[in-house]
Amino acid sequence: MSIVVSGASGAFGRAAAASLLERVGPANLILLSRTPAKLADFAARGATVRYADFDEPAGLASAFAGGERMLLISTARVGTRVGQHRNAVEAAVAAGVRHIVYTSLLGVAAPGNPAIVKADHRATEEIIEASGATWTFLRDSQYAEAIAGAMVIPALQMGGRKPDNCGVGRVAFVSRDDCVAVAAAVLAEGGHENQAYDLTGPELFTIPQAMSLAGHVAGRPIVVDQVSDEEMFAYFDSLGVPRHASDIAPDGPIPWSSDDMVTFGQSIREGYFDALTNHVERITGRPPRTLRDVMMQFKSSWPQ
């Protein structure tokens, strides 16, 4: 059983590759990346490492050759990645891949969800559903690591304050480690054909509650300033974030847009992330990590 991992040099991809290396052995791993040199350690252990760029479909047939199952990790750029995903799915299926596991997002099937990112993920799911391959969609909640890093660090740098438009919407933040463990189990074990799993952590938090917890861990209070959507746009403008996906420079330092983030906050505010499931424990056999546990892991990287 040969397993292809796309984006294998990224954080999720490397972790998934490491887990699969132990589960199925290096001879059964095909690792794809636009920067294959970053995977030299996996190649040294016997895994197959290949160059793949989803913007270059002509070269994808050889990249996927010999693969039977695939982990398709969503690419980074909101608004342009559906075409990349389509190229990958079509090439993979043509090369003989029979099952695709895709890293999607919680709430993508819910009508009315305002999050712009939902459109990318659901469109990709539909491409996979129509491809002829069987599939498993891993609809991840917001990562606990994103809170512990991208939210907490700027808040501490700003004197313990953070603007936010999520209101009192709740999220069961899930550790990326747990999502990786689920992906590896699904790929290695099989038996999850044509299933969609909402992956969440063990507790529901509002953003103010999550930031209060971070303040307790840090030993300094963090206060959330509830702002409107327009005020949230203004905050991202002050950071130089592009407003729309069409404004993102192809090789720029920021691969996301503020309308993506503002509508994501709106989606939380309107309850589209208010879900709690047991899929992580059921599939991996271990309880999901708590938000506090992830924050303790990140504490040493926080500003003092």
FENVENBEL-V275151 format. One record per residue. N is the residue number from 1. RES is the residue in one small letter. SS is DSSP state (2 for helix, 1 for strand, 0 for the rest). PSI is psi as a letter, one per 40 degrees, with the letter a starting at -180 (* if undefined). Layout:
# FENVENBEL-V275151
n = [N & N]
res = [RES & RES]
ss = [SS & SS]
psi = [PSI & PSI]
This chain:
# FENVENBEL-V275151
n = [1 & 2 & 3 & 4 & 5 & 6 & 7 & 8 & 9 & 10 & 11 & 12 & 13 & 14 & 15 & 16 & 17 & 18 & 19 & 20 & 21 & 22 & 23 & 24 & 25 & 26 & 27 & 28 & 29 & 30 & 31 & 32 & 33 & 34 & 35 & 36 & 37 & 38 & 39 & 40 & 41 & 42 & 43 & 44 & 45 & 46 & 47 & 48 & 49 & 50 & 51 & 52 & 53 & 54 & 55 & 56 & 57 & 58 & 59 & 60 & 61 & 62 & 63 & 64 & 65 & 66 & 67 & 68 & 69 & 70 & 71 & 72 & 73 & 74 & 75 & 76 & 77 & 78 & 79 & 80 & 81 & 82 & 83 & 84 & 85 & 86 & 87 & 88 & 89 & 90 & 91 & 92 & 93 & 94 & 95 & 96 & 97 & 98 & 99 & 100 & 101 & 102 & 103 & 104 & 105 & 106 & 107 & 108 & 109 & 110 & 111 & 112 & 113 & 114 & 115 & 116 & 117 & 118 & 119 & 120 & 121 & 122 & 123 & 124 & 125 & 126 & 127 & 128 & 129 & 130 & 131 & 132 & 133 & 134 & 135 & 136 & 137 & 138 & 139 & 140 & 141 & 142 & 143 & 144 & 145 & 146 & 147 & 148 & 149 & 150 & 151 & 152 & 153 & 154 & 155 & 156 & 157 & 158 & 159 & 160 & 161 & 162 & 163 & 164 & 165 & 166 & 167 & 168 & 169 & 170 & 171 & 172 & 173 & 174 & 175 & 176 & 177 & 178 & 179 & 180 & 181 & 182 & 183 & 184 & 185 & 186 & 187 & 188 & 189 & 190 & 191 & 192 & 193 & 194 & 195 & 196 & 197 & 198 & 199 & 200 & 201 & 202 & 203 & 204 & 205 & 206 & 207 & 208 & 209 & 210 & 211 & 212 & 213 & 214 & 215 & 216 & 217 & 218 & 219 & 220 & 221 & 222 & 223 & 224 & 225 & 226 & 227 & 228 & 229 & 230 & 231 & 232 & 233 & 234 & 235 & 236 & 237 & 238 & 239 & 240 & 241 & 242 & 243 & 244 & 245 & 246 & 247 & 248 & 249 & 250 & 251 & 252 & 253 & 254 & 255 & 256 & 257 & 258 & 259 & 260 & 261 & 262 & 263 & 264 & 265 & 266 & 267 & 268 & 269 & 270 & 271 & 272 & 273 & 274 & 275 & 276 & 277 & 278 & 279 & 280 & 281 & 282 & 283 & 284 & 285 & 286 & 287 & 288 & 289 & 290 & 291 & 292 & 293 & 294 & 295 & 296 & 297 & 298 & 299 & 300 & 301 & 302 & 303 & 304]
res = [m & s & i & v & v & s & g & a & s & g & a & f & g & r & a & a & a & a & s & l & l & e & r & v & g & p & a & n & l & i & l & l & s & r & t & p & a & k & l & a & d & f & a & a & r & g & a & t & v & r & y & a & d & f & d & e & p & a & g & l & a & s & a & f & a & g & g & e & r & m & l & l & i & s & t & a & r & v & g & t & r & v & g & q & h & r & n & a & v & e & a & a & v & a & a & g & v & r & h & i & v & y & t & s & l & l & g & v & a & a & p & g & n & p & a & i & v & k & a & d & h & r & a & t & e & e & i & i & e & a & s & g & a & t & w & t & f & l & r & d & s & q & y & a & e & a & i & a & g & a & m & v & i & p & a & l & q & m & g & g & r & k & p & d & n & c & g & v & g & r & v & a & f & v & s & r & d & d & c & v & a & v & a & a & a & v & l & a & e & g & g & h & e & n & q & a & y & d & l & t & g & p & e & l & f & t & i & p & q & a & m & s & l & a & g & h & v & a & g & r & p & i & v & v & d & q & v & s & d & e & e & m & f & a & y & f & d & s & l & g & v & p & r & h & a & s & d & i & a & p & d & g & p & i & p & w & s & s & d & d & m & v & t & f & g & q & s & i & r & e & g & y & f & d & a & l & t & n & h & v & e & r & i & t & g & r & p & p & r & t & l & r & d & v & m & m & q & f & k & s & s & w & p & q]
ss = [0 & 0 & 1 & 1 & 1 & 0 & 0 & 0 & 0 & 0 & 2 & 2 & 2 & 2 & 2 & 2 & 2 & 2 & 2 & 2 & 2 & 2 & 2 & 2 & 0 & 2 & 2 & 2 & 1 & 1 & 1 & 1 & 1 & 0 & 0 & 2 & 2 & 2 & 2 & 2 & 2 & 2 & 2 & 2 & 0 & 0 & 0 & 1 & 1 & 1 & 1 & 0 & 0 & 0 & 0 & 0 & 2 & 2 & 2 & 2 & 2 & 2 & 2 & 2 & 0 & 0 & 0 & 0 & 1 & 1 & 1 & 1 & 0 & 0 & 0 & 0 & 0 & 0 & 0 & 0 & 2 & 2 & 2 & 2 & 2 & 2 & 2 & 2 & 2 & 2 & 2 & 2 & 2 & 2 & 2 & 0 & 0 & 0 & 1 & 1 & 1 & 1 & 1 & 1 & 1 & 0 & 0 & 0 & 0 & 0 & 0 & 0 & 0 & 0 & 0 & 2 & 2 & 2 & 2 & 2 & 2 & 2 & 2 & 2 & 2 & 2 & 2 & 2 & 2 & 0 & 0 & 0 & 0 & 1 & 1 & 1 & 1 & 1 & 1 & 1 & 0 & 0 & 1 & 2 & 2 & 2 & 2 & 2 & 2 & 2 & 2 & 2 & 2 & 2 & 2 & 2 & 2 & 0 & 0 & 0 & 1 & 1 & 1 & 1 & 0 & 0 & 0 & 0 & 0 & 1 & 1 & 0 & 0 & 1 & 0 & 2 & 2 & 2 & 2 & 2 & 2 & 2 & 2 & 2 & 2 & 2 & 2 & 2 & 2 & 0 & 0 & 0 & 0 & 0 & 1 & 1 & 1 & 1 & 1 & 0 & 0 & 0 & 0 & 0 & 1 & 1 & 2 & 2 & 2 & 2 & 2 & 2 & 2 & 2 & 2 & 2 & 2 & 2 & 0 & 0 & 0 & 0 & 1 & 1 & 1 & 1 & 0 & 0 & 2 & 2 & 2 & 2 & 2 & 2 & 2 & 2 & 2 & 2 & 0 & 0 & 0 & 0 & 0 & 0 & 2 & 2 & 2 & 0 & 0 & 0 & 0 & 0 & 0 & 0 & 0 & 0 & 0 & 2 & 2 & 2 & 2 & 2 & 2 & 2 & 2 & 2 & 2 & 2 & 2 & 0 & 0 & 0 & 0 & 0 & 0 & 0 & 0 & 0 & 2 & 2 & 2 & 2 & 2 & 2 & 0 & 0 & 0 & 0 & 0 & 0 & 2 & 2 & 2 & 2 & 2 & 2 & 2 & 2 & 2 & 2 & 2 & 0 & 0 & 0]
psi = [h & h & h & h & h & i & f & e & e & i & d & d & d & d & d & d & d & d & d & d & d & d & d & e & i & d & e & e & h & h & h & i & i & e & g & d & d & e & f & d & d & d & d & d & e & e & i & h & h & i & h & h & h & e & e & g & d & d & e & d & d & d & d & e & h & e & i & d & i & h & h & h & h & h & i & d & h & h & d & e & e & d & d & d & d & d & d & d & d & d & d & d & d & d & e & e & h & e & h & h & h & h & g & a & i & h & e & d & e & h & i & e & h & e & h & d & d & d & d & d & d & d & d & d & d & d & d & d & d & e & e & e & i & i & i & h & h & g & g & i & i & h & h & d & d & d & d & d & c & d & d & d & d & d & d & d & d & f & f & f & i & h & i & i & e & e & b & f & i & i & h & g & h & h & h & d & d & d & d & d & d & d & d & d & d & d & d & d & d & a & e & f & h & f & i & h & h & h & h & i & a & e & i & h & i & i & d & d & d & d & d & d & d & d & d & d & d & d & e & h & i & h & h & h & h & h & i & i & d & d & d & d & d & d & d & d & d & d & e & f & h & i & d & i & d & e & e & h & h & d & f & i & e & h & e & i & i & d & d & d & d & d & d & d & d & d & d & d & d & e & e & e & e & g & i & h & i & e & d & d & d & d & d & e & e & i & i & i & i & i & d & d & d & d & d & d & d & e & d & e & e & i & i & *]
